[in-house]
Amino acid sequence: MLEDLAENQPDKYLSFWREFGAVLKEGLGEDNANRERLAKLIRFASTHADEGVSLADYVSRMKEGQEAIYYITADTQAAAKNSPQLEIFRKKGLEVLLLTDRVDEWMLNYLFEFDGKPLHSVAKGAVDLGSLQDEEEKKKAEAAAEAFKPIVERLKDTLKDKAKDVRVTTRLVDSPACLVADEGDMSGHLARLLKQAGQSAPKALSILEINTEHALVKRLDGSAHFEDLAHILFDQALLAEGGQLEDPAAY
């Protein structure tokens, strides 16, 4: 019935989805036999539409050369939509699913791929757009990483208690920096959800990625206020990701 409703009466199905969508998402973990059929019924918000996006819709809009379904998790749609981690995807016109239900992080343990396309978080690991990134961009990024090596090393030392690593990124366009989780680590969003639920989350430091084109990052070179600017850079990235500062007054 739901499949028929989704296909032939999408507006009516969307009304149903608004009421019961979160429960349907739970089905991906609870009803193994129907997981593939349920995945087709799940609806998301994305950078292309505020609601009603199916995984089949997303796949049909994928760019030539795009290999993964990209998503981001956040507390609210506004936080997800305005995340610095989306900047390069927006610039390239790549659609990103915005996951803001509390059940979404749990659902992702069961929804790894759809139609042969893996789901990939834009907030985890290094950004690799493969053939979607032209050679000139890759060369420019490599040159920037080489030129900023001394600054990156000094940032690593200054932020050693806060950041797991510091690296130059191609992910950012307008923002000076952002935080990403290492590929195997828990996302900052999931860690916060567990904390809110009174559960302990394994302590995992984030990776700070810096935009070498940004004026603030350029000013780090030779600055007498290097350490202060380094902490501002990190704290600003943490706030943009939806995290909380350990010492807001110092910021």
N, C-alpha and C positions, 0 to 999 in steps of 0.2 A: 504494500500500500504506500509506504513511504517513498519507494523508488518511483512509483507511478506519479505520486504527488510532486516529487522533485522535478520530474521530467515534463509533466504536462500542466502543472499549476504552480510554477515557481514562486509566485507571490504568496500563495497560500502556504507553501512549504516553508518560506522564510518566516512567516508568522509562527508556525510550529517550531522552527529552529530557535527563534528568539526565546521561547519558553523552555524548551527541552534540550537545546543543543549541548549543554554541558554534560547531561546524562548520556547522550548518544556518544560523546567523546569517551566516556568511561567504558562504553561497550568495546572499544578497541582493545582494551586490556582484559575485559571480563569475558568476551565472547569470541574466542579464538577462531571458531569455525566460520564465523561471518565477518571476520576482520576486513577482508578485501571489499566486501559489499558495503560495510559500514563506512570505510574510508571514502567511498564515492559519495556518501550522504553528508559528510562533514562540510561545514561552511566556515569561511574565514573572512576577516578584514584583510586588506592588503594596501600597498602603496598605490594601487590602481583603483580600488573601490572600498568604501567604508564597511560593507558587509556583503554576504551572499556569494563569496568567491569559492568555487569548488576546486579541488586539486586538478580535475580534468580541465577546467577553465584555465588554470594557471599553466598547465603543460601546453595547452593549445597556443598560449601567448609567449612561450619561451623563445628567446632570441636564437638565431642560428649560431651553433657553437656552444650554447649554454648547456652545461652537463648536470646541474643540480637544481633542486627546488630550494630557494633561499627563504629563511624565516628569521624572525627576531622575537624574543619573549620579553615582556615588560609588564609593569603594574597597570598602566593605562594605555589607551590607544594614542593619546597625545605624546606620551613619553616614548613609545615605540616609533611613531612617525617622525619625531624630531631627533632621534638618536644620531649622534655623529657617525656611528658605525654604518649608517645607510648611505652616506654621502656619495661614495664612488658608484654605488648601485643606482642611485637616483641620476647621477651624471650620465651613466651608460644606458639609462632607460630600462633597467632590469627590475622586474616586479619582486617585491619581498612581502611574504605573509607576515601579518602583525598578530602575534599570539598573546592575548591579555587575560584569558580565563585562568583561574587558579589551577584548574585541572590540566592545563596545556603541558606543563613541564612533565607531569606524570604520563600523559598521553604519548609524549615523544619517546618514551621507553618502548612503545609498541608500534609506533608509526615511523619506520626507518626509511621507507621508499614508497613511491607510487609510480606505476606504469614504467618500472625500470629506472626511474630517476631518484637518486638518493636525496633525502632532506638534509640541508646543511645550514647550521646557524651562522649568521653573519657576525656573531659576537664570540666565535670560537676559532682558535687556530689562526694561521696566517691567511690573508686574503689571496686567493689564487683564481683569477678569472680566465686562466688558460688562453685560448685563442681569442677571447673577447678583449684582451689587452694587446695593443699593437706593440711592435718591436721598439719604437721610439720611446714609448712610455716605460717599457722595461729597462732600457738603457739609461734613461733619465733617473729612474728609481735607484738603479745600481750605483750610478755616479753620486747621487745624493747620500746614499748609505755610506759610501767610502769617505766622502767629504766630512760627514758628521760623526765619524767614528770616535774622535776624541770626546765630543760632547756626549754621545751615547754612553761611553765608558764612565764619564764623570757622573751622569745621571744615574747609572746603575749603582755607583758607589753611594751617592747622596740618598737614593731611595731604596737602599738594600733591605730595609725593614718593611717597606710598603709594597714594592713591586718585585715580582718573580724575575722579570726581564724587562729591558727597554730596547725597542727597535724602531727603525724608520719604516713608515708604512705608505702604501699607495691607496689605502682605504679612505683617507680623509681629503676633503676638498676645501671646506671653509673653517673647520675647527682646528685648534692647535694640537690636540691630543685626544686619545680615547683609551679605554680599558677593554681588554679582551681576555677571555679565559683560555688557558692552554687546551689543546685538543681533547685530552682525557679528563680534564678537571670539571668540576661542577660550575655551572654559570652563577654569576653574582645574584641573578634574579631568583634562582632556585634556593640558594643559600639564605636569602632574605625571607623567602616563604617558609622555610623550615624553622627559622628563628622566630618568626611570627607565630608559628604553631607550637612553640615551646620545645622544639626538637633541636638537637645539636647537629651542626653541619661541619663536615671536615674543613679545617682551616686551609684555604688555598689562596695564595697571593695571585693577583692578576698581572697581566703583561701590559705595560704602558707602551702605546704606539704613538710616535710623534710625526707631525706634518712639517717637513723641512721647508715648505713654502710659506708657512705662517710667520708673521712678523714677530710674535712672542718667542717662537722657537729660534728664529734668527738672532734675536737679542741675547740669547743665552751665551753666545760666543763672546768670551772676554768680559762678561758682566760681573760687576763687583757684588751683585745681589744674586749670584747663581743659585745658591742653596734655597733662598726664599722663593725665587721664580720656579725652581724645580718642584717645590712642595705645592705651590699654587697651581702649576700645570697638572700635577697628579690629582689634587683635590677637586679641581674643576672637572676633570675627566670622570672622577668618581660621582660627582653630583649629576653630571649629564647622563650617567648610566643608571641613575636612580638610587645610588648608594647613600649612606649617611656618613658624615665626617666624624672621626673620633674626637677631634678637638675643633669645633666650629669657631670658637673665639680666636684661636690661632690663625685660622683661615681669614 
